[in-house]
Amino acid sequence: MKVAARNSPLSRAQVLEVEKELQQFFPSLKLALLFVETTGDLDLKTSLRDLDKTDFFTKEVDELVLKGFCRISIHSAKDLPENIPSELCVVAITKGVDPSDSLVMRVGETVTSLPIGALIATSSKRREENVKMIRPDFRFIDLRGKIHDRLKHLENKAADGVVVAEAAIIRLKLTHLNRIRIPGETAPLQGKLAILARREDKEMQEVFALLSST
């Protein structure tokens, strides 16, 4: 079964997660992976703060399904645009993992030990407001790129803290990181995966209904 997904370590981990869940029902099943860079992966300058629910992170992936190169596409469910292509349908929203957000800090640091006006890296207004509930004096800078690239902000001291979805930390096996959970609401469907197929592909709809949490 050919699968389309973003070309990132996190996306690869997500695809393997889906494959493992499918193997509970089809033990010999293997997914053939086709990875692609999306507009959101290549454009690291556009801030996500004011970006609507567009296909910024999904368009190029879904096009592989629309053109018949792949049977399904796999996305972080929170990245789905408000309107997916009419020829596609969501065949599953997985149970997923921890939906919370975390504030990652350097080893030995705590929220109270960070200096007044410490810089926190995030490109989400919602996450920014939630972090302010912990320390209203924090300042914020935009943050884009793959998870490991984001964490380098701590190594090079471009930021004192980096906000990362706990689901990404779990999937990338980074649970050793020094972090605290952030209070407040998270993005809808955060931690879950969305699987899309062509609307007429009834076989994929039947197969992935086994994984759907809805």
C-alpha positions as a Markdown table, in Angstrom:
| # | Residue | x | y | z |
|---|---|---|---|---|
| 1 | Met | 0.0 | 0.0 | 0.0 |
| 2 | Lys | 1.5 | 3.3 | -1.1 |
| 3 | Val | 1.4 | 6.1 | 1.4 |
| 4 | Ala | 2.1 | 9.9 | 1.0 |
| 5 | Ala | 3.4 | 12.0 | 3.8 |
| 6 | Arg | 5.6 | 15.0 | 4.6 |
| 7 | Asn | 9.3 | 14.5 | 4.5 |
| 8 | Ser | 10.3 | 14.9 | 8.2 |
| 9 | Pro | 11.4 | 12.6 | 11.0 |
| 10 | Leu | 8.1 | 13.3 | 12.8 |
| 11 | Ser | 6.1 | 12.4 | 9.7 |
| 12 | Arg | 8.1 | 9.2 | 9.3 |
| 13 | Ala | 7.4 | 8.3 | 12.9 |
| 14 | Gln | 3.7 | 9.0 | 12.3 |
| 15 | Val | 3.6 | 6.7 | 9.3 |
| 16 | Leu | 5.3 | 3.9 | 11.3 |
| 17 | Glu | 2.7 | 4.4 | 14.0 |
| 18 | Val | -0.1 | 3.9 | 11.5 |
| 19 | Glu | 1.6 | 0.8 | 10.1 |
| 20 | Lys | 2.0 | -0.7 | 13.5 |
| 21 | Glu | -1.7 | -0.1 | 14.3 |
| 22 | Leu | -2.7 | -1.7 | 11.0 |
| 23 | Gln | -0.6 | -4.7 | 11.6 |
| 24 | Gln | -2.9 | -5.6 | 14.5 |
| 25 | Phe | -5.4 | -6.5 | 11.9 |
| 26 | Phe | -3.1 | -7.3 | 8.9 |
| 27 | Pro | 0.1 | -8.7 | 10.4 |
| 28 | Ser | 2.0 | -9.0 | 7.1 |
| 29 | Leu | 1.0 | -5.5 | 5.9 |
| 30 | Lys | 3.8 | -3.1 | 4.9 |
| 31 | Leu | 3.4 | 0.5 | 3.8 |
| 32 | Ala | 5.4 | 1.8 | 0.8 |
| 33 | Leu | 6.3 | 5.4 | 1.7 |
| 34 | Leu | 6.5 | 8.4 | -0.7 |
| 35 | Phe | 7.6 | 11.5 | 1.1 |
| 36 | Val | 7.3 | 15.1 | -0.2 |
| 37 | Glu | 8.2 | 18.6 | 0.9 |
| 38 | Thr | 5.2 | 20.8 | 1.3 |
| 39 | Thr | 4.8 | 24.5 | 1.0 |
| 40 | Gly | 4.9 | 24.7 | 4.7 |
| 41 | Asp | 8.2 | 22.8 | 4.9 |
| 42 | Leu | 9.9 | 25.0 | 2.3 |
| 43 | Asp | 8.5 | 28.3 | 3.4 |
| 44 | Leu | 10.1 | 29.0 | 6.8 |
| 45 | Lys | 9.5 | 32.7 | 6.7 |
| 46 | Thr | 5.7 | 32.9 | 6.8 |
| 47 | Ser | 4.5 | 33.2 | 10.4 |
| 48 | Leu | 1.8 | 30.7 | 11.5 |
| 49 | Arg | 0.4 | 33.2 | 13.9 |
| 50 | Asp | -2.2 | 34.6 | 11.5 |
| 51 | Leu | -2.4 | 31.7 | 9.1 |
| 52 | Asp | -5.9 | 30.3 | 8.6 |
| 53 | Lys | -6.7 | 26.6 | 8.3 |
| 54 | Thr | -5.2 | 26.3 | 4.8 |
| 55 | Asp | -3.5 | 23.4 | 3.0 |
| 56 | Phe | -0.1 | 25.0 | 3.9 |
| 57 | Phe | 1.2 | 21.6 | 5.2 |
| 58 | Thr | -1.1 | 19.2 | 3.2 |
| 59 | Lys | -1.5 | 20.2 | -0.5 |
| 60 | Glu | 1.5 | 18.5 | -2.0 |
| 61 | Val | 1.0 | 15.4 | 0.0 |
| 62 | Asp | -2.7 | 15.1 | -1.0 |
| 63 | Glu | -1.8 | 15.7 | -4.6 |
| 64 | Leu | 0.0 | 12.4 | -4.7 |
| 65 | Val | -3.2 | 10.7 | -3.8 |
| 66 | Leu | -5.3 | 12.7 | -6.2 |
| 67 | Lys | -2.9 | 11.9 | -9.1 |
| 68 | Gly | -3.0 | 8.2 | -8.2 |
| 69 | Phe | 0.6 | 7.8 | -7.0 |
| 70 | Cys | -0.6 | 6.8 | -3.5 |
| 71 | Arg | -3.7 | 5.2 | -2.0 |
| 72 | Ile | -3.7 | 7.3 | 1.2 |
| 73 | Ser | -2.1 | 10.4 | 2.8 |
| 74 | Ile | -1.2 | 10.7 | 6.4 |
| 75 | His | -1.2 | 14.0 | 8.3 |
| 76 | Ser | -1.1 | 15.5 | 11.7 |
| 77 | Ala | -4.9 | 15.9 | 12.1 |
| 78 | Lys | -4.5 | 19.5 | 13.4 |
| 79 | Asp | -2.9 | 20.4 | 10.1 |
| 80 | Leu | -5.9 | 19.5 | 8.0 |
| 81 | Pro | -7.3 | 22.5 | 6.1 |
| 82 | Glu | -10.8 | 23.7 | 6.7 |
| 83 | Asn | -11.8 | 22.3 | 3.3 |
| 84 | Ile | -10.1 | 19.2 | 1.9 |
| 85 | Pro | -10.2 | 18.5 | -1.9 |
| 86 | Ser | -13.7 | 17.3 | -2.8 |
| 87 | Glu | -12.3 | 14.2 | -4.4 |
| 88 | Leu | -10.8 | 13.1 | -1.1 |
| 89 | Cys | -12.4 | 12.1 | 2.2 |
| 90 | Val | -11.0 | 11.5 | 5.7 |
| 91 | Val | -11.1 | 7.7 | 6.2 |
| 92 | Ala | -9.7 | 7.8 | 9.8 |
| 93 | Ile | -8.9 | 10.0 | 12.7 |
| 94 | Thr | -6.7 | 7.9 | 15.0 |
| 95 | Lys | -6.8 | 7.7 | 18.8 |
| 96 | Gly | -3.5 | 9.4 | 18.9 |
| 97 | Val | -1.2 | 10.2 | 21.8 |
| 98 | Asp | -1.0 | 13.0 | 24.5 |
| 99 | Pro | -2.6 | 16.2 | 23.1 |
| 100 | Ser | -0.9 | 18.6 | 25.4 |
| 101 | Asp | 1.8 | 21.2 | 24.7 |
| 102 | Ser | 5.2 | 21.3 | 26.5 |
| 103 | Leu | 7.7 | 24.0 | 27.3 |
| 104 | Val | 11.2 | 22.6 | 26.7 |
| 105 | Met | 14.1 | 24.2 | 28.5 |
| 106 | Arg | 17.8 | 23.6 | 28.8 |
| 107 | Val | 19.0 | 20.9 | 31.2 |
| 108 | Gly | 19.0 | 22.2 | 34.7 |
| 109 | Glu | 16.6 | 25.1 | 34.0 |
| 110 | Thr | 13.2 | 25.5 | 35.6 |
| 111 | Val | 10.4 | 28.0 | 34.9 |
| 112 | Thr | 11.4 | 29.9 | 38.0 |
| 113 | Ser | 15.1 | 29.9 | 37.2 |
| 114 | Leu | 14.6 | 31.5 | 33.8 |
| 115 | Pro | 15.5 | 35.2 | 33.7 |
| 116 | Ile | 13.0 | 38.0 | 33.7 |
| 117 | Gly | 11.9 | 38.5 | 30.1 |
| 118 | Ala | 13.2 | 35.2 | 29.0 |
| 119 | Leu | 12.7 | 34.4 | 25.3 |
| 120 | Ile | 10.2 | 31.6 | 24.4 |
| 121 | Ala | 10.0 | 30.3 | 20.8 |
| 122 | Thr | 6.6 | 29.5 | 19.3 |
| 123 | Ser | 4.6 | 30.6 | 16.3 |
| 124 | Ser | 1.2 | 30.1 | 17.9 |
| 125 | Lys | -0.8 | 32.9 | 19.5 |
| 126 | Arg | -2.7 | 30.3 | 21.5 |
| 127 | Arg | 0.4 | 28.7 | 22.8 |
| 128 | Glu | 1.8 | 32.1 | 23.6 |
| 129 | Glu | -1.2 | 33.0 | 25.7 |
| 130 | Asn | -1.0 | 29.7 | 27.5 |
| 131 | Val | 2.7 | 30.2 | 28.4 |
| 132 | Lys | 1.8 | 33.6 | 29.7 |
| 133 | Met | -0.3 | 31.9 | 32.3 |
| 134 | Ile | 2.9 | 30.4 | 33.7 |
| 135 | Arg | 5.0 | 33.6 | 33.5 |
| 136 | Pro | 3.5 | 36.8 | 32.1 |
| 137 | Asp | 6.9 | 38.4 | 31.8 |
| 138 | Phe | 8.1 | 36.0 | 29.1 |
| 139 | Arg | 8.8 | 37.4 | 25.6 |
| 140 | Phe | 8.2 | 35.5 | 22.4 |
| 141 | Ile | 9.9 | 34.9 | 19.1 |
| 142 | Asp | 8.6 | 33.1 | 16.0 |
| 143 | Leu | 9.6 | 29.4 | 15.6 |
| 144 | Arg | 9.5 | 27.3 | 12.4 |
| 145 | Gly | 11.1 | 24.2 | 11.0 |
| 146 | Lys | 11.4 | 20.5 | 12.0 |
| 147 | Ile | 11.4 | 19.6 | 15.7 |
| 148 | His | 15.1 | 19.0 | 16.0 |
| 149 | Asp | 15.8 | 22.3 | 14.3 |
| 150 | Arg | 13.5 | 24.1 | 16.7 |
| 151 | Leu | 15.3 | 22.5 | 19.7 |
| 152 | Lys | 18.6 | 23.9 | 18.4 |
| 153 | His | 17.3 | 27.3 | 19.5 |
| 154 | Leu | 18.1 | 26.1 | 23.0 |
| 155 | Glu | 21.6 | 24.9 | 22.2 |
| 156 | Asn | 22.6 | 28.1 | 20.5 |
| 157 | Lys | 20.8 | 30.2 | 23.1 |
| 158 | Ala | 18.6 | 31.9 | 20.6 |
| 159 | Ala | 15.7 | 31.1 | 23.0 |
| 160 | Asp | 15.4 | 30.1 | 26.6 |
| 161 | Gly | 12.4 | 27.9 | 26.0 |
| 162 | Val | 10.8 | 26.1 | 23.0 |
| 163 | Val | 7.1 | 25.1 | 22.9 |
| 164 | Val | 6.6 | 21.7 | 21.3 |
| 165 | Ala | 3.6 | 19.4 | 21.1 |
| 166 | Glu | 4.0 | 16.6 | 23.6 |
| 167 | Ala | 2.9 | 14.2 | 20.9 |
| 168 | Ala | 5.9 | 15.1 | 18.8 |
| 169 | Ile | 8.2 | 14.5 | 21.8 |
| 170 | Ile | 6.7 | 11.1 | 22.4 |
| 171 | Arg | 6.8 | 10.0 | 18.7 |
| 172 | Leu | 10.4 | 11.2 | 18.3 |
| 173 | Lys | 11.5 | 9.4 | 21.5 |
| 174 | Leu | 12.6 | 12.7 | 23.1 |
| 175 | Thr | 10.9 | 12.2 | 26.5 |
| 176 | His | 14.3 | 12.7 | 28.2 |
| 177 | Leu | 14.0 | 16.4 | 27.5 |
| 178 | Asn | 13.7 | 18.9 | 30.4 |
| 179 | Arg | 10.1 | 20.2 | 30.0 |
| 180 | Ile | 6.9 | 21.1 | 31.7 |
| 181 | Arg | 3.3 | 20.7 | 30.5 |
| 182 | Ile | 1.6 | 24.0 | 29.5 |
| 183 | Pro | -1.8 | 24.7 | 30.9 |
| 184 | Gly | -4.8 | 25.8 | 28.7 |
| 185 | Glu | -6.5 | 24.5 | 25.5 |
| 186 | Thr | -4.5 | 22.9 | 22.8 |
| 187 | Ala | -5.2 | 22.8 | 19.0 |
| 188 | Pro | -8.2 | 20.7 | 18.0 |
| 189 | Leu | -7.2 | 17.1 | 17.2 |
| 190 | Gln | -3.6 | 17.7 | 18.4 |
| 191 | Gly | -1.8 | 14.3 | 18.9 |
| 192 | Lys | -4.2 | 12.5 | 16.5 |
| 193 | Leu | -3.4 | 11.5 | 12.9 |
| 194 | Ala | -5.7 | 12.0 | 9.9 |
| 195 | Ile | -5.8 | 9.5 | 7.0 |
| 196 | Leu | -7.2 | 10.6 | 3.6 |
| 197 | Ala | -8.1 | 8.5 | 0.6 |
| 198 | Arg | -9.9 | 9.1 | -2.7 |
| 199 | Arg | -13.7 | 9.3 | -2.1 |
| 200 | Glu | -14.3 | 6.4 | -4.5 |
| 201 | Asp | -11.7 | 4.1 | -2.8 |
| 202 | Lys | -14.1 | 2.0 | -0.7 |
| 203 | Glu | -11.4 | -0.5 | 0.1 |
| 204 | Met | -9.3 | 2.1 | 1.9 |
| 205 | Gln | -12.4 | 3.4 | 3.7 |
| 206 | Glu | -13.1 | -0.1 | 5.0 |
| 207 | Val | -9.5 | -0.8 | 6.0 |
| 208 | Phe | -8.9 | 2.5 | 7.9 |
| 209 | Ala | -12.3 | 2.4 | 9.6 |
| 210 | Leu | -10.6 | -0.1 | 11.9 |
| 211 | Leu | -8.3 | 2.6 | 13.2 |
| 212 | Ser | -10.7 | 5.5 | 13.5 |
| 213 | Ser | -11.4 | 6.8 | 17.0 |
| 214 | Thr | -14.5 | 8.7 | 15.8 |
